[in-house]
Amino acid sequence: MNAPAATGPSVVQAVARGRRRSASRRRAVVLTLAVLVAAGFAVTLMFGQTFYPPRDVVRVILGEQVPGASFTVGRLRLPRTVLAVVAGFSFGLAGVTFQTMLRNPLASPDIIGISWGASAAAAIAIVSLSLGGTQVSILAIVSALAVALLVYTLAFRDGVVGTRLILIGIGISAILESITSYVLSRAAEWDLQEALRWLTGSLNGTTWEQALPALVALVVLTPVLLAKSRDLSALRLGDDTASALGVRVERTRVTLIVAAVGLIAFATAAAGPIAFVAFLSGPIAARLVGTGGSLLVPAGFVGALLVLVADFAGQFAFDVRYPVGVVTGVLGAPYLVYLIVRTHRAGGSL
């Protein structure tokens, strides 16, 4: 009777093949998303009330003076489109960082009060303090960081439990939302329109002064998150397991929170709290990429694509122009319900 063949090598080979397929799928998804974002970027620069051919758009980007296009593309469309990509990428990165770190799809910055911290501060600055421009943005950034610190401090008790942090964050968010509503109820008509941008999120009237700080923050903070991607993946397994794998859990968590909150703060200061982008980017990226590997880059591209498409649709798909945050809110709420129902039926988590 022949001895059974050894299964060890075949199991190893199967695991290796699975990893190669997963890596190949991940590369294909990231490349596809990057191409879609680039295509969306080009479309938003070319199309509008006036169409400009690709040649004119490229000339404007290179700094040449093109009659008509230099103003429309260079002064109006280009900063708006750059901010759409930057804000979307920032929201996507930050959202999936929180969701992965705390092992809960509800652990998104717009759910746990960080975005509302920036919104409340901005509303108070505009309505009560009569501030504007850079001053409002700085106050919004500081407030978002302060809210994140407050939520983390209140949730810390021999470590941070994701559910406790989320519940505290939801409570803080409700308080900040009430404060914002009260401030806006006392706002003068000329202040109300500007303050409302901080409730829904809008790219209307974007200038380079708004877009560049968010772009710099993305360039500086993205490498921090990518450098911690392995540790972030380990945190998904639980604090004890991550610690056993050599991860300094609390130090890593603080680094990730600071970097993610920084991205959210600068993006919100520039474009307002664009609804549901941080919340949806991670789950969508996870379904595209599949299991295994970091979701940071795919989620960033998904966020950028969501904001680009929603802003373009808000401008030209309806009889009335809507801010980008209204469109993402309309798209995001049904998808949130769908995810919850699907997860409940599957008996698992997002």
N, C-alpha and C positions, 0 to 999 in steps of 0.2 A: 504493500500500500504506500502510495507516494505521500511524502510529508507536505503539509499545506505550505503554499508559497508565502514568503515573508510579506507582510502588509506594510511594514514601516516605510520603505522607500516610496511605495505607491501613494501612501497617505501624504507624505512630504511633497511628492510631485503634484498631487491634486491641490494641496494648499498653495503651492507655488504658482500653479496655473490660475487658481482663483485670484491670487493677488495680482498677477499680471493682467488678467481680464479687468479687475477693478481699477487698476492704474490706467489701463488703456481707455476704459470708459470715462474715467475722470478727466483725462487729457482731452478726449473728444468733446466732452461737455463744456469744459473751460474754454476750449478753442471756439466752439460754436457760440457760446455766450459772448465771448470777446468780439467775434465777427458781427453778431447781432447788435451789440452796443455801438460798435463802429458804424454800422449801417444806420442805426437810429440817430447817431450823432450827425452823420452826413445829411440825412433826410431833413432833420430839424433846421439845419443851416440853409438848405436849398429851398425848402417849401415854406409857404406862408401866403400872405396877401399878394406877394410878388415872388415869382420863381426866379432863382439865379442858378445858372448852370454850374456844374462842378468846377470848371476852369476858373470862373470868377471867384468862387468860394475859396479855392486854393490860393489864388492871388491875394485875396484879402488876408488870409491867415499868414501868408508870407510877408505881409506888410506893404503890399503895393496899393496904390490909390486906384480904386475902380468906381467910377461915377455910380451913385445909388447904392451899390453893394457895400462900399466901405462903411457907410452909415448903418444900413439895415442889417447887414451880416456882422460887421465888425463891432458896432456899438450896441446893437440890440440883441441879435440872436446868439452871437458867440459867447458872451459872458453868461447868458441864461442857460445855454446848452452845457457849458462847462460846469456850471453850478449844479445842474440836474444830474450829471454824471458823478460829480464829487459828492454831493449830498446823498444820492442813492447808494453809492459805494460805501460811504461812511455809515449810513444807517444799516446796510446789510451786514457789514463787518461787525459793528457793535452789537446788533441784535443777535447774531448767531454766537458771538462770544458769550453773552450772558446766558443764552439758552443752553449752550453746551456746558459751560462752567457750573451752572446750577441744576443741570439735568432736568429742565422743565421748559416746555415751549411757551409758557406764560411769562417766563423771566425775560421779558423784552423791555428795553428802556422806556417805551411809550406806555407800558402797562404798569411799571413799578415807580412812576412818578418823576423820572429824570427829565423827560421832555416837558412835563408840566411845570417843573421847577423853572426851566428857562422861560416858558410862556408866561407864568405868573410874574416873574421878575420884569420881563419886558413890558407887560401890560401896566404894572405899577410905575415903571420908569417913564412910559409915554404919557399916561393919564395923570398920575399924581405928582410926578417930579418934572414933567415937561422936558424930558430929555429926548435925544434923537440920535440917529446914525450910529457912530462907533460906540458912544456911551451906552446905548441900549444893548448892543451886541456884547460888550464887555460884561455888563451886569448880568445878562442872560447866561453867559459862559460860567461866571463865578457862581451863580445860583444853581445851575445844573450840577456843578461839582459839589456844592454844599449839600444839595439834596441827596446825592449819591452817598456822601460821607454820613449823613444823618441816617439814611436807610440802613447802611452797612453797620453803623454803630448800634442802632436799636436791634438789629437782627443778630448781632454777635453774642453768642453765649456758649463758650467752649467750642468755638467754631461757628460757621455760618451754615444753617440749614436752608436749602432753596425754598421750601414751602413757607417758612417763617419770613424770609426776606421778601417773598412775593406778597404775602398778606400785609406786611408792614408797608411795603411800597404802594399797594393799592389804597391803603388807608391814607398815606401821605398824599397820594395823587388826588383822592377825593377832597382833601382839605385844600390843596392848591387850586383845584378846579373851582371850588366854591369861592375862594379869595379872588380868583380871576374874574368870575362872573359878577361878583360884587363890584369890583373895580370898573369893569366895563359898563355896568348899569349906571355909573356916575360919570361916564366919559362924555366929553363934548363931541359934537358930530364930527368935527375936523380931526379929532384924535381916534375916533372909533374905527375908521377904515384901516388906519395903520396898525392899530392894536389887534384887529381881527386877523391879520396875517399870522399872528403868533398863536392863533388857535387852530387854524386849518393847515397852514403851510402854503406858501405861494412863491412862484418864481417871477411874478410880474415886476417889471421895472428893475431887474437885476443889473448891477453894475460890477465892474472889476473890483471895486472897493469891497463889495460883499463877498465875491467869489474867491479872491486870492487868499484870505486868511483860512478859509475852509480847505482850500487846495494845499496850503502849506501844512496844515494839521494832518491831512490825509497822508502826505508824503513823509512826514516825520513819524507818525504813530503807527502806520501800517506795518513797517518793519518790526516794530516792537511786538505786535500781535503775531506776526508770522514767525518771529524767533521763538515765541512761546507756544507754537501750535502743537508740538509734541506733548508738552506739559498740559495744555488745554485738553487734548484727547485723553490723557491719563485721568484728568479730573472727572471726565465723563463716567469713569468706572467707580467713582466714589473716593472720598478723602483717604480712607485707610489703604485702599489699593494703590492710589497715586503715591501716598507716602512710602509704601513698600517698594515702589518702583523708583524711588529716589527723588520724587518731586517735593520741593519745599512748598507745602500746600498754601499756607496763609500768605507767604511772600509772593507766590505766583498769582494767587487770587487778587491781591492788592494791585499788582502790576497790571493784570488784565483789566481790572475795573477802572483804573486810572486811564489807561489807554483808550478803552472803549467809551468811557464817559467823555473823554476829551474829544473823540470823534463826534459823538452825539451833540456835545455842547457847541462846537464850532459849526456843524452842519445846521443845527437848529437856529443858531444866531444868524446864519446867512439866509436860510429858506423857511424858517419856522418848523414846527413839528409835523412833518408830512406823515399823515396817518397811515399806520399799518405796514409801512415799508420795512422797518426793523423787525416787526413781528413776522411777516410773511417770507422774507428772503431766505431764512434758514430752512424752514420746512420745504419750500419749493426746491432749494438747492439739494437738500437731502434726497428728495424723490428723483431728481435728475441724476445725481452722482451715484446714489446707492450707498451701501454700507462700506465702511472703511475709509480712511483718509480724512484730512482736514476739510472742513466746509467753508473756511474763511474766504478764500478767493472766489469759489463759485457763488457764495452768498453775496459777496460784494458786487459781482457782475449782475446777479439777479436784481439786486436793489437798484443799480444804475439803470438797468433796462426798464424796470417798473416805473421809475420816475420819468425817464425819457418818454415812454409811451403814454403815460398818464398825462403828462404836461402837454404833449402834442394833441392828444385827444381832447383835453380840456379847452384848448385854443380853437380847434377847427372841426371837431366831430359833432358839435351841438349848435343849436341856434344861438345860445347864450354862452359866453366864455366863462369857464369855471376855473378856480385855482386848482393847482395840482393836488392839493390835499383833499379836496372834495372828491375828485375822481378816484384817488387811491382808497379813500374811505368807502365809497360806494362799491368798489371792486373787492376790497378787503373784508368787509363785514360778512357777505355771503360765503366767501371762501373760508373764513374762520369757522362759521357754522358747519360747513361741509367737513372741515378737518376734524372738528369735535365729534360729529356724528360718525364719520368713518372710523375714527379712533375707538369710539365706544363700541361699535359693532365688531371691530377687530379684537377688542379686549386688550389693547396695548396702549402705548404712548406715542406721541408724535416724534 
